[in-house]
Amino acid sequence: MQNKRKNKRLQIHLNAEIKLSDGSIWKGKTENISFGGICISLNETCSIQVGDECDLIVILMEGDDRQVIKFKAKAIHTHEPKIGFQFLHIDIDSYDHFRNLMLSNSKDPDKLQEELEQNPGIFV
């Protein structure tokens, strides 16, 4: 079976929050992340459907010094408790944190940087 993915996935486990347009917030943990999307394992059953757009927050640091990466994303597959999201947009400040997170967790950051240049995956 051929892998058609454009972006390499990294196994990074961080807390995440998903906010839907109706205001509901779902919490979970990241399973894997690429420059094009993310898979999140939710803590509970939810109402997220394929095609739903959301604000997605990956929490780098909790507490008073809370540091997050914010994305606009769209659900592209649901296999509860795991849901896959495609990134739609990220602001420039979050992008710097995101890029650093990915490169610092890669076994081959040079190769990942090359992949990023060929297939950016996300709009800033």
N, CA, C and O atoms as CSV, one atom per row, in Angstrom:
chain,resi,resn,atom,element,x,y,z
A,1,MET,N,N,0.844,-1.184,0.000
A,1,MET,CA,C,0.000,0.000,0.000
A,1,MET,C,C,0.887,1.244,0.000
A,1,MET,O,O,1.805,1.356,0.812
A,2,GLN,N,N,0.616,2.158,-0.895
A,2,GLN,CA,C,1.421,3.360,-1.055
A,2,GLN,C,C,0.909,4.467,-0.125
A,2,GLN,O,O,-0.298,4.690,-0.020
A,3,ASN,N,N,1.835,5.154,0.544
A,3,ASN,CA,C,1.477,6.265,1.414
A,3,ASN,C,C,1.377,7.522,0.560
A,3,ASN,O,O,2.371,7.961,-0.018
A,4,LYS,N,N,0.180,8.106,0.476
A,4,LYS,CA,C,-0.048,9.285,-0.365
A,4,LYS,C,C,0.079,10.588,0.422
A,4,LYS,O,O,-0.174,11.665,-0.117
A,5,ARG,N,N,0.466,10.496,1.676
A,5,ARG,CA,C,0.591,11.699,2.490
A,5,ARG,C,C,1.762,12.543,2.028
A,5,ARG,O,O,2.828,12.028,1.690
A,6,LYS,N,N,1.542,13.869,2.020
A,6,LYS,CA,C,2.579,14.804,1.597
A,6,LYS,C,C,3.489,15.185,2.753
A,6,LYS,O,O,4.644,15.552,2.538
A,7,ASN,N,N,2.977,15.102,3.987
A,7,ASN,CA,C,3.710,15.562,5.144
A,7,ASN,C,C,3.947,14.432,6.143
A,7,ASN,O,O,3.043,13.651,6.442
A,8,LYS,N,N,5.172,14.359,6.653
A,8,LYS,CA,C,5.538,13.352,7.642
A,8,LYS,C,C,4.845,13.650,8.970
A,8,LYS,O,O,4.779,14.799,9.409
A,9,ARG,N,N,4.335,12.601,9.595
A,9,ARG,CA,C,3.688,12.736,10.888
A,9,ARG,C,C,4.688,12.424,12.000
A,9,ARG,O,O,5.474,11.480,11.913
A,10,LEU,N,N,4.632,13.244,13.041
A,10,LEU,CA,C,5.471,13.030,14.215
A,10,LEU,C,C,4.578,12.663,15.394
A,10,LEU,O,O,3.515,13.252,15.589
A,11,GLN,N,N,5.019,11.689,16.169
A,11,GLN,CA,C,4.289,11.280,17.366
A,11,GLN,C,C,4.601,12.277,18.476
A,11,GLN,O,O,5.630,12.173,19.145
A,12,ILE,N,N,3.709,13.237,18.665
A,12,ILE,CA,C,3.862,14.265,19.689
A,12,ILE,C,C,2.569,14.267,20.499
A,12,ILE,O,O,1.475,14.371,19.945
A,13,HIS,N,N,2.712,14.151,21.814
A,13,HIS,CA,C,1.539,14.046,22.683
A,13,HIS,C,C,1.440,15.277,23.585
A,13,HIS,O,O,2.197,15.437,24.542
A,14,LEU,N,N,0.485,16.135,23.246
A,14,LEU,CA,C,0.227,17.362,23.996
A,14,LEU,C,C,-1.275,17.507,24.211
A,14,LEU,O,O,-2.069,16.937,23.463
A,15,ASN,N,N,-1.660,18.259,25.218
A,15,ASN,CA,C,-3.076,18.544,25.423
A,15,ASN,C,C,-3.573,19.442,24.296
A,15,ASN,O,O,-2.829,20.263,23.759
A,16,ALA,N,N,-4.848,19.269,23.949
A,16,ALA,CA,C,-5.447,20.046,22.868
A,16,ALA,C,C,-6.896,20.367,23.208
A,16,ALA,O,O,-7.550,19.650,23.967
A,17,GLU,N,N,-7.381,21.460,22.628
A,17,GLU,CA,C,-8.778,21.866,22.775
A,17,GLU,C,C,-9.340,22.152,21.391
A,17,GLU,O,O,-8.667,22.733,20.539
A,18,ILE,N,N,-10.575,21.738,21.183
A,18,ILE,CA,C,-11.266,21.955,19.925
A,18,ILE,C,C,-12.521,22.771,20.236
A,18,ILE,O,O,-13.368,22.344,21.020
A,19,LYS,N,N,-12.633,23.946,19.616
A,19,LYS,CA,C,-13.807,24.794,19.844
A,19,LYS,C,C,-14.614,24.861,18.557
A,19,LYS,O,O,-14.126,25.331,17.528
A,20,LEU,N,N,-15.846,24.389,18.624
A,20,LEU,CA,C,-16.740,24.397,17.462
A,20,LEU,C,C,-17.489,25.725,17.379
A,20,LEU,O,O,-17.499,26.508,18.329
A,21,SER,N,N,-18.112,25.962,16.234
A,21,SER,CA,C,-18.821,27.230,16.001
A,21,SER,C,C,-19.997,27.414,16.958
A,21,SER,O,O,-20.415,28.547,17.196
A,22,ASP,N,N,-20.543,26.322,17.517
A,22,ASP,CA,C,-21.648,26.440,18.477
A,22,ASP,C,C,-21.161,26.786,19.881
A,22,ASP,O,O,-21.962,26.911,20.807
A,23,GLY,N,N,-19.826,26.944,20.039
A,23,GLY,CA,C,-19.256,27.301,21.334
A,23,GLY,C,C,-18.825,26.127,22.182
A,23,GLY,O,O,-18.180,26.312,23.214
A,24,SER,N,N,-19.176,24.906,21.759
A,24,SER,CA,C,-18.769,23.741,22.544
A,24,SER,C,C,-17.259,23.529,22.435
A,24,SER,O,O,-16.655,23.781,21.392
A,25,ILE,N,N,-16.671,23.065,23.522
A,25,ILE,CA,C,-15.232,22.822,23.573
A,25,ILE,C,C,-14.998,21.370,23.957
A,25,ILE,O,O,-15.568,20.864,24.924
A,26,TRP,N,N,-14.151,20.714,23.180
A,26,TRP,CA,C,-13.806,19.314,23.416
A,26,TRP,C,C,-12.314,19.237,23.708
A,26,TRP,O,O,-11.515,19.924,23.071
A,27,LYS,N,N,-11.941,18.404,24.667
A,27,LYS,CA,C,-10.539,18.289,25.066
A,27,LYS,C,C,-10.011,16.908,24.756
A,27,LYS,O,O,-10.739,15.916,24.779
A,28,GLY,N,N,-8.701,16.872,24.460
A,28,GLY,CA,C,-8.063,15.601,24.174
A,28,GLY,C,C,-6.557,15.745,24.148
A,28,GLY,O,O,-5.998,16.718,24.653
A,29,LYS,N,N,-5.907,14.754,23.547
A,29,LYS,CA,C,-4.444,14.737,23.409
A,29,LYS,C,C,-4.089,14.499,21.953
A,29,LYS,O,O,-4.746,13.734,21.247
A,30,THR,N,N,-3.023,15.181,21.519
A,30,THR,CA,C,-2.555,14.963,20.156
A,30,THR,C,C,-1.939,13.563,20.060
A,30,THR,O,O,-1.232,13.126,20.968
A,31,GLU,N,N,-2.211,12.879,18.974
A,31,GLU,CA,C,-1.623,11.564,18.696
A,31,GLU,C,C,-0.425,11.721,17.770
A,31,GLU,O,O,0.655,11.182,18.013
A,32,ASN,N,N,-0.653,12.480,16.697
A,32,ASN,CA,C,0.419,12.772,15.754
A,32,ASN,C,C,0.118,14.097,15.076
A,32,ASN,O,O,-1.032,14.528,14.980
A,33,ILE,N,N,1.193,14.731,14.608
A,33,ILE,CA,C,1.077,16.054,13.999
A,33,ILE,C,C,1.963,16.087,12.762
A,33,ILE,O,O,3.064,15.536,12.763
A,34,SER,N,N,1.478,16.735,11.707
A,34,SER,CA,C,2.286,16.994,10.520
A,34,SER,C,C,2.128,18.476,10.188
A,34,SER,O,O,1.376,19.187,10.854
A,35,PHE,N,N,2.832,18.937,9.168
A,35,PHE,CA,C,2.663,20.320,8.757
A,35,PHE,C,C,1.322,20.533,8.062
A,35,PHE,O,O,0.946,21.676,7.800
A,36,GLY,N,N,0.596,19.464,7.760
A,36,GLY,CA,C,-0.693,19.593,7.093
A,36,GLY,C,C,-1.897,19.323,7.972
A,36,GLY,O,O,-3.015,19.712,7.633
A,37,GLY,N,N,-1.675,18.647,9.117
A,37,GLY,CA,C,-2.816,18.300,9.951
A,37,GLY,C,C,-2.422,17.624,11.240
A,37,GLY,O,O,-1.244,17.532,11.586
A,38,ILE,N,N,-3.447,17.147,11.953
A,38,ILE,CA,C,-3.238,16.600,13.286
A,38,ILE,C,C,-4.297,15.549,13.579
A,38,ILE,O,O,-5.419,15.625,13.077
A,39,CYS,N,N,-3.935,14.578,14.389
A,39,CYS,CA,C,-4.890,13.591,14.885
A,39,CYS,C,C,-4.982,13.779,16.392
A,39,CYS,O,O,-3.967,13.813,17.088
A,40,ILE,N,N,-6.205,13.901,16.885
A,40,ILE,CA,C,-6.437,14.124,18.312
A,40,ILE,C,C,-7.324,13.013,18.851
A,40,ILE,O,O,-8.340,12.663,18.251
A,41,SER,N,N,-6.922,12.464,19.995
A,41,SER,CA,C,-7.722,11.476,20.704
A,41,SER,C,C,-8.498,12.226,21.790
A,41,SER,O,O,-7.905,12.802,22.702
A,42,LEU,N,N,-9.830,12.211,21.681
A,42,LEU,CA,C,-10.673,12.968,22.602
A,42,LEU,C,C,-10.891,12.219,23.907
A,42,LEU,O,O,-10.793,10.993,23.965
A,43,ASN,N,N,-11.193,12.991,24.963
A,43,ASN,CA,C,-11.444,12.420,26.284
A,43,ASN,C,C,-12.846,11.836,26.402
A,43,ASN,O,O,-13.104,11.025,27.292
A,44,GLU,N,N,-13.755,12.238,25.513
A,44,GLU,CA,C,-15.139,11.777,25.579
A,44,GLU,C,C,-15.761,11.785,24.186
A,44,GLU,O,O,-15.222,12.388,23.258
A,45,THR,N,N,-16.888,11.117,24.051
A,45,THR,CA,C,-17.616,11.098,22.787
A,45,THR,C,C,-18.103,12.504,22.481
A,45,THR,O,O,-18.534,13.231,23.376
A,46,CYS,N,N,-18.033,12.888,21.196
A,46,CYS,CA,C,-18.390,14.262,20.834
A,46,CYS,C,C,-19.278,14.287,19.601
A,46,CYS,O,O,-19.609,13.252,19.023
A,47,SER,N,N,-19.653,15.506,19.214
A,47,SER,CA,C,-20.559,15.697,18.077
A,47,SER,C,C,-19.828,16.198,16.837
A,47,SER,O,O,-20.477,16.671,15.904
A,48,ILE,N,N,-18.515,16.111,16.795
A,48,ILE,CA,C,-17.748,16.613,15.650
A,48,ILE,C,C,-17.990,15.705,14.445
A,48,ILE,O,O,-17.893,14.481,14.537
A,49,GLN,N,N,-18.308,16.337,13.310
A,49,GLN,CA,C,-18.575,15.608,12.074
A,49,GLN,C,C,-17.532,15.970,11.021
A,49,GLN,O,O,-16.941,17.048,11.075
A,50,VAL,N,N,-17.306,15.073,10.065
A,50,VAL,CA,C,-16.417,15.372,8.945
A,50,VAL,C,C,-16.919,16.642,8.262
A,50,VAL,O,O,-18.110,16.776,7.984
A,51,GLY,N,N,-16.012,17.564,7.998
A,51,GLY,CA,C,-16.347,18.833,7.370
A,51,GLY,C,C,-16.520,19.974,8.351
A,51,GLY,O,O,-16.495,21.137,7.949
A,52,ASP,N,N,-16.696,19.666,9.643
A,52,ASP,CA,C,-16.826,20.734,10.643
A,52,ASP,C,C,-15.525,21.515,10.738
A,52,ASP,O,O,-14.442,20.935,10.817
A,53,GLU,N,N,-15.644,22.840,10.729
A,53,GLU,CA,C,-14.481,23.703,10.938
A,53,GLU,C,C,-14.466,24.138,12.392
A,53,GLU,O,O,-15.509,24.257,13.035
A,54,CYS,N,N,-13.260,24.374,12.895
A,54,CYS,CA,C,-13.130,24.686,14.313
A,54,CYS,C,C,-11.878,25.518,14.569
A,54,CYS,O,O,-11.023,25.680,13.698
A,55,ASP,N,N,-11.799,26.039,15.791
A,55,ASP,CA,C,-10.572,26.607,16.313
A,55,ASP,C,C,-9.921,25.495,17.111
A,55,ASP,O,O,-10.549,24.895,17.983
A,56,LEU,N,N,-8.684,25.228,16.818
A,56,LEU,CA,C,-7.970,24.130,17.462
A,56,LEU,C,C,-6.767,24.714,18.190
A,56,LEU,O,O,-5.994,25.478,17.612
A,57,ILE,N,N,-6.613,24.356,19.447
A,57,ILE,CA,C,-5.515,24.874,20.263
A,57,ILE,C,C,-4.676,23.704,20.756
A,57,ILE,O,O,-5.196,22.768,21.364
A,58,VAL,N,N,-3.380,23.762,20.492
A,58,VAL,CA,C,-2.429,22.795,21.027
A,58,VAL,C,C,-1.694,23.505,22.159
A,58,VAL,O,O,-1.122,24.578,21.964
A,59,ILE,N,N,-1.715,22.902,23.336
A,59,ILE,CA,C,-1.167,23.537,24.531
A,59,ILE,C,C,0.276,23.080,24.747
A,59,ILE,O,O,0.542,21.911,25.027
A,60,LEU,N,N,1.196,24.032,24.608
A,60,LEU,CA,C,2.613,23.740,24.806
A,60,LEU,C,C,2.993,23.798,26.277
A,60,LEU,O,O,3.802,22.999,26.750
A,61,MET,N,N,2.399,24.757,27.004
A,61,MET,CA,C,2.713,24.938,28.413
A,61,MET,C,C,1.443,25.358,29.146
A,61,MET,O,O,0.738,26.265,28.702
A,62,GLU,N,N,1.152,24.703,30.265
A,62,GLU,CA,C,-0.037,24.989,31.072
A,62,GLU,C,C,0.284,26.033,32.135
A,62,GLU,O,O,1.441,26.417,32.307
A,63,GLY,N,N,-0.726,26.484,32.836
A,63,GLY,CA,C,-0.550,27.345,33.997
A,63,GLY,C,C,-0.484,28.819,33.660
A,63,GLY,O,O,-0.975,29.266,32.624
A,64,ASP,N,N,0.146,29.571,34.574
A,64,ASP,CA,C,0.244,31.020,34.417
A,64,ASP,C,C,1.002,31.414,33.161
A,64,ASP,O,O,0.703,32.438,32.545
A,65,ASP,N,N,1.975,30.611,32.782
A,65,ASP,CA,C,2.779,30.886,31.585
A,65,ASP,C,C,2.251,30.132,30.372
A,65,ASP,O,O,3.014,29.764,29.478
A,66,ARG,N,N,0.937,29.905,30.346
A,66,ARG,CA,C,0.313,29.115,29.270
A,66,ARG,C,C,0.799,29.587,27.902
A,66,ARG,O,O,0.782,30.775,27.582
A,67,GLN,N,N,1.231,28.615,27.117
A,67,GLN,CA,C,1.695,28.898,25.757
A,67,GLN,C,C,0.976,27.923,24.827
A,67,GLN,O,O,0.963,26.716,25.069
A,68,VAL,N,N,0.379,28.460,23.763
A,68,VAL,CA,C,-0.433,27.640,22.868
A,68,VAL,C,C,-0.107,27.928,21.406
A,68,VAL,O,O,0.483,28.951,21.058
A,69,ILE,N,N,-0.516,26.982,20.571
A,69,ILE,CA,C,-0.492,27.162,19.119
A,69,ILE,C,C,-1.948,27.103,18.678
A,69,ILE,O,O,-2.659,26.149,18.995
A,70,LYS,N,N,-2.396,28.134,17.938
A,70,LYS,CA,C,-3.783,28.222,17.507
A,70,LYS,C,C,-3.895,27.997,16.001
A,70,LYS,O,O,-3.166,28.594,15.209
A,71,PHE,N,N,-4.819,27.126,15.631
A,71,PHE,CA,C,-5.082,26.805,14.232
A,71,PHE,C,C,-6.554,27.004,13.924
A,71,PHE,O,O,-7.394,26.926,14.820
A,72,LYS,N,N,-6.870,27.261,12.667
A,72,LYS,CA,C,-8.200,27.040,12.107
A,72,LYS,C,C,-8.057,25.683,11.426
A,72,LYS,O,O,-7.078,25.445,10.718
A,73,ALA,N,N,-9.016,24.800,11.633
A,73,ALA,CA,C,-8.890,23.450,11.100
A,73,ALA,C,C,-10.255,22.908,10.681
A,73,ALA,O,O,-11.299,23.465,11.019
A,74,LYS,N,N,-10.210,21.801,9.931
A,74,LYS,CA,C,-11.431,21.140,9.462
A,74,LYS,C,C,-11.299,19.645,9.729
A,74,LYS,O,O,-10.268,19.044,9.427
A,75,ALA,N,N,-12.341,19.046,10.295
A,75,ALA,CA,C,-12.353,17.596,10.542
A,75,ALA,C,C,-12.396,16.869,9.196
A,75,ALA,O,O,-13.262,17.135,8.363
A,76,ILE,N,N,-11.448,15.947,8.996
A,76,ILE,CA,C,-11.424,15.212,7.728
A,76,ILE,C,C,-11.703,13.722,7.900
A,76,ILE,O,O,-12.036,13.038,6.932
A,77,HIS,N,N,-11.569,13.214,9.125
A,77,HIS,CA,C,-12.019,11.850,9.403
A,77,HIS,C,C,-12.284,11.694,10.891
A,77,HIS,O,O,-11.617,12.304,11.726
A,78,THR,N,N,-13.268,10.867,11.205
A,78,THR,CA,C,-13.595,10.597,12.600
A,78,THR,C,C,-13.663,9.094,12.809
A,78,THR,O,O,-14.423,8.386,12.148
A,79,HIS,N,N,-12.871,8.641,13.719
A,79,HIS,CA,C,-12.862,7.246,14.171
A,79,HIS,C,C,-12.736,7.327,15.688
A,79,HIS,O,O,-11.680,7.063,16.261
A,80,GLU,N,N,-13.861,7.705,16.326
A,80,GLU,CA,C,-13.814,8.007,17.751
A,80,GLU,C,C,-13.120,6.902,18.522
A,80,GLU,O,O,-13.336,5.717,18.269
A,81,PRO,N,N,-12.284,7.306,19.466
A,81,PRO,CA,C,-12.169,8.658,19.999
A,81,PRO,C,C,-11.202,9.552,19.216
A,81,PRO,O,O,-10.965,10.692,19.616
A,82,LYS,N,N,-10.642,9.056,18.111
A,82,LYS,CA,C,-9.663,9.841,17.352
A,82,LYS,C,C,-10.332,10.581,16.198
A,82,LYS,O,O,-11.182,10.042,15.488
A,83,ILE,N,N,-9.910,11.848,16.038
A,83,ILE,CA,C,-10.420,12.667,14.941
A,83,ILE,C,C,-9.235,13.316,14.244
A,83,ILE,O,O,-8.348,13.877,14.888
A,84,GLY,N,N,-9.232,13.232,12.916
A,84,GLY,CA,C,-8.179,13.844,12.118
A,84,GLY,C,C,-8.628,15.185,11.585
A,84,GLY,O,O,-9.756,15.334,11.114
A,85,PHE,N,N,-7.736,16.167,11.662
A,85,PHE,CA,C,-8.024,17.518,11.203
A,85,PHE,C,C,-6.994,17.955,10.172
A,85,PHE,O,O,-5.809,17.639,10.280
A,86,GLN,N,N,-7.467,18.681,9.179
A,86,GLN,CA,C,-6.590,19.345,8.212
A,86,GLN,C,C,-6.468,20.790,8.661
A,86,GLN,O,O,-7.469,21.434,8.977
A,87,PHE,N,N,-5.244,21.300,8.690
A,87,PHE,CA,C,-5.044,22.698,9.045
A,87,PHE,C,C,-5.490,23.580,7.884
A,87,PHE,O,O,-5.202,23.293,6.722
A,88,LEU,N,N,-6.198,24.660,8.218
A,88,LEU,CA,C,-6.647,25.630,7.225
A,88,LEU,C,C,-5.843,26.924,7.314
A,88,LEU,O,O,-5.534,27.546,6.299
A,89,HIS,N,N,-5.505,27.321,8.549
A,89,HIS,CA,C,-4.811,28.597,8.749
A,89,HIS,C,C,-4.132,28.606,10.114
A,89,HIS,O,O,-4.567,27.937,11.052
A,90,ILE,N,N,-3.053,29.383,10.199
A,90,ILE,CA,C,-2.346,29.618,11.452
A,90,ILE,C,C,-1.796,31.038,11.405
A,90,ILE,O,O,-1.365,31.506,10.351
A,91,ASP,N,N,-1.811,31.730,12.557
A,91,ASP,CA,C,-1.240,33.077,12.552
A,91,ASP,C,C,0.280,32.977,12.654
A,91,ASP,O,O,0.812,31.930,13.023
A,92,ILE,N,N,0.972,34.058,12.329
A,92,ILE,CA,C,2.425,34.033,12.228
A,92,ILE,C,C,3.090,33.718,13.568
A,92,ILE,O,O,4.088,32.997,13.594
A,93,ASP,N,N,2.568,34.236,14.675
A,93,ASP,CA,C,3.163,33.947,15.983
A,93,ASP,C,C,3.044,32.463,16.321
A,93,ASP,O,O,4.002,31.853,16.797
A,94,SER,N,N,1.886,31.891,16.078
A,94,SER,CA,C,1.697,30.460,16.331
A,94,SER,C,C,2.560,29.630,15.390
A,94,SER,O,O,3.068,28.576,15.773
A,95,TYR,N,N,2.724,30.105,14.162
A,95,TYR,CA,C,3.514,29.334,13.194
A,95,TYR,C,C,4.957,29.163,13.659
A,95,TYR,O,O,5.529,28.083,13.513
A,96,ASP,N,N,5.543,30.202,14.210
A,96,ASP,CA,C,6.917,30.092,14.707
A,96,ASP,C,C,7.024,29.015,15.784
A,96,ASP,O,O,7.953,28.209,15.767
A,97,HIS,N,N,6.072,29.001,16.724
A,97,HIS,CA,C,6.062,27.965,17.772
A,97,HIS,C,C,5.848,26.580,17.160
A,97,HIS,O,O,6.482,25.605,17.562
A,98,PHE,N,N,4.943,26.511,16.182
A,98,PHE,CA,C,4.625,25.236,15.536
A,98,PHE,C,C,5.840,24.670,14.805
A,98,PHE,O,O,6.178,23.496,14.960
A,99,ARG,N,N,6.479,25.498,14.023
A,99,ARG,CA,C,7.664,25.060,13.276
A,99,ARG,C,C,8.748,24.582,14.237
A,99,ARG,O,O,9.358,23.537,14.009
A,100,ASN,N,N,8.991,25.331,15.303
A,100,ASN,CA,C,10.002,24.937,16.287
A,100,ASN,C,C,9.632,23.622,16.979
A,100,ASN,O,O,10.500,22.781,17.216
A,101,LEU,N,N,8.351,23.443,17.302
A,101,LEU,CA,C,7.885,22.193,17.908
A,101,LEU,C,C,8.180,21.014,16.990
A,101,LEU,O,O,8.713,19.994,17.425
A,102,MET,N,N,7.831,21.162,15.723
A,102,MET,CA,C,8.023,20.075,14.766
A,102,MET,C,C,9.502,19.751,14.561
A,102,MET,O,O,9.895,18.585,14.599
A,103,LEU,N,N,10.306,20.763,14.347
A,103,LEU,CA,C,11.729,20.532,14.087
A,103,LEU,C,C,12.438,19.969,15.317
A,103,LEU,O,O,13.319,19.121,15.176
A,104,SER,N,N,12.080,20.416,16.507
A,104,SER,CA,C,12.741,19.924,17.719
A,104,SER,C,C,12.327,18.494,18.062
A,104,SER,O,O,13.033,17.825,18.816
A,105,ASN,N,N,11.203,18.008,17.533
A,105,ASN,CA,C,10.751,16.643,17.795
A,105,ASN,C,C,11.060,15.677,16.659
A,105,ASN,O,O,10.707,14.500,16.733
A,106,SER,N,N,11.709,16.161,15.621
A,106,SER,CA,C,12.035,15.324,14.475
A,106,SER,C,C,13.396,14.645,14.673
A,106,SER,O,O,14.327,15.242,15.212
A,107,LYS,N,N,13.491,13.393,14.229
A,107,LYS,CA,C,14.778,12.685,14.255
A,107,LYS,C,C,15.709,13.210,13.171
A,107,LYS,O,O,16.928,13.065,13.267
A,108,ASP,N,N,15.129,13.822,12.135
A,108,ASP,CA,C,15.918,14.373,11.032
A,108,ASP,C,C,15.362,15.750,10.668
A,108,ASP,O,O,14.643,15.883,9.678
A,109,PRO,N,N,15.694,16.788,11.471
A,109,PRO,CA,C,15.120,18.114,11.234
A,109,PRO,C,C,15.465,18.708,9.877
A,109,PRO,O,O,14.667,19.463,9.321
A,110,ASP,N,N,16.636,18.387,9.327
A,110,ASP,CA,C,17.000,18.922,8.006
A,110,ASP,C,C,16.061,18.385,6.930
A,110,ASP,O,O,15.623,19.119,6.045
A,111,LYS,N,N,15.763,17.094,7.022
A,111,LYS,CA,C,14.849,16.486,6.052
A,111,LYS,C,C,13.430,17.046,6.222
A,111,LYS,O,O,12.728,17.285,5.239
A,112,LEU,N,N,13.025,17.249,7.456
A,112,LEU,CA,C,11.700,17.817,7.707
A,112,LEU,C,C,11.616,19.250,7.199
A,112,LEU,O,O,10.587,19.654,6.658
A,113,GLN,N,N,12.674,20.013,7.364
A,113,GLN,CA,C,12.725,21.390,6.847
A,113,GLN,C,C,12.614,21.387,5.324
A,113,GLN,O,O,11.928,22.229,4.744
A,114,GLU,N,N,13.288,20.440,4.683
A,114,GLU,CA,C,13.204,20.310,3.223
A,114,GLU,C,C,11.775,19.975,2.799
A,114,GLU,O,O,11.269,20.523,1.819
A,115,GLU,N,N,11.129,19.074,3.538
A,115,GLU,CA,C,9.737,18.716,3.251
A,115,GLU,C,C,8.839,19.942,3.382
A,115,GLU,O,O,7.948,20.158,2.562
A,116,LEU,N,N,9.079,20.733,4.410
A,116,LEU,CA,C,8.286,21.933,4.644
A,116,LEU,C,C,8.394,22.897,3.472
A,116,LEU,O,O,7.399,23.501,3.070
A,117,GLU,N,N,9.584,23.043,2.927
A,117,GLU,CA,C,9.779,23.945,1.803
A,117,GLU,C,C,9.072,23.438,0.547
A,117,GLU,O,O,8.597,24.239,-0.258
A,118,GLN,N,N,8.997,22.108,0.370
A,118,GLN,CA,C,8.343,21.527,-0.808
A,118,GLN,C,C,6.839,21.460,-0.658
A,118,GLN,O,O,6.111,21.668,-1.629
A,119,ASN,N,N,6.355,21.171,0.554
A,119,ASN,CA,C,4.922,21.014,0.828
A,119,ASN,C,C,4.574,21.738,2.126
A,119,ASN,O,O,4.501,21.105,3.179
A,120,PRO,N,N,4.358,23.048,2.071
A,120,PRO,CA,C,4.121,23.806,3.308
A,120,PRO,C,C,2.962,23.288,4.139
A,120,PRO,O,O,3.040,23.305,5.367
A,121,GLY,N,N,1.897,22.832,3.512
A,121,GLY,CA,C,0.812,22.205,4.228
A,121,GLY,C,C,-0.179,23.137,4.904
A,121,GLY,O,O,-1.341,22.767,5.074
A,122,ILE,N,N,0.238,24.322,5.290
A,122,ILE,CA,C,-0.639,25.215,6.049
A,122,ILE,C,C,-0.422,26.656,5.579
A,122,ILE,O,O,0.681,27.044,5.193
A,123,PHE,N,N,-1.491,27.424,5.624
A,123,PHE,CA,C,-1.423,28.832,5.233
A,123,PHE,C,C,-1.213,29.705,6.456
A,123,PHE,O,O,-1.868,29.532,7.484
A,124,VAL,N,N,-0.283,30.648,6.327
A,124,VAL,CA,C,0.001,31.586,7.415
A,124,VAL,C,C,-0.674,32.902,7.101
A,124,VAL,O,O,-0.573,33.849,7.881
